[in-house]
């Protein structure tokens, strides 16, 4: 997966190195990308953290996970894949339950 300054997110098949489906759009420049169990998350300059369901060809939006007041910069998940953590310029690391 890759994220661009314009917010375009592209997903690639590692075997063929071809882009899968049409680019999706994050809410601003993608600062961080993270994959956890069939879900892909993008942290954006707007402060938004969005989740995408990777199973049906990267097209279905899993939904907005959260919105920070400042640009979101970092994403991580726990080893079990049950929690996503997001960090932004506005302060504390937030914890979110994964579906």
N, C-alpha and C positions, 0 to 999 in steps of 0.2 A: 504494500500500500504506500501511497505517497500523498502528501498534502502540499498545496501551493499557496502563494501569497494571496491569490484571489479567492481562496476558500475551496477550490476544486480538490476533491478527493478521488484518487484513482486506485483501483484494486487490480492486482496482477496475478496471473497463474504462474507460479514459479517454474513449472515444467516448460511451458511454451514462451514465457516472458511476454505474454500478450495481455493487454488491458482487458478486464472483464466487465462488460456492460458499459453504460454511459457514466461519465463522472458524476458524483454526488457533490453537493455543496454544503460546506460548513458555514457558520455565521461569522465570516471574517477569515483572515489568514490562519491557517492551521499551524499552531505552535507545537502540538504534541499529538502523536497517534499511539494507540495501544490496542492490542488484541487480547481477548480473554474468552475462551470457549466459544466459538461461533459468533461472538459479538465483537464489533470494532468500535472504538471510541475516538473522538476527535475533540481536542481542546482548542478553542479559537481565541483570536484577538479580542473579540467582543465579550469574552468571559464565559461564553456558552460552552457546555460540554454535551455533545450529542452522541447517541449510540445508534449503530446500524447493525441490522441482522445480516450476517454474512452468508447464511445458508441458501437463500433464494437468489443467488447471483448478485449479492451486494446491493439490491435495490430497495428492500423494505427498511424503512426508518423505524428503529426500535423506540425512538423518542428522545426528547431533551432530558438529560440526566439532572443537570442543575445549571444555574447561571450565577457566576461570580460577578462582583461589582467591578472588578478589574480584569485585564487579560489573564486567561488561564494558561499556565506554562507546563504543567507536569501531570502525568497520569500513571497509575500503577494499580495492580490488583494483588490480592493475597494469593497464596499458593493454592488454596482450594477453589479459587475463582468465584467466591461468594460475595466479595466486596471490591468496589472500585474506589480509589482514592484520587482526589483532584486537588491541585494546588494552584494558586493564582497570586498576583501581585497584591491582593487585598488582605492577605493574612493567613489564617489557619488552613490546615489541610482538612478537606471535607471527606467524609466516608459515606458511600452510597451502596445499598444492597443491590446486587445484580439479579436480574430476573432468572 
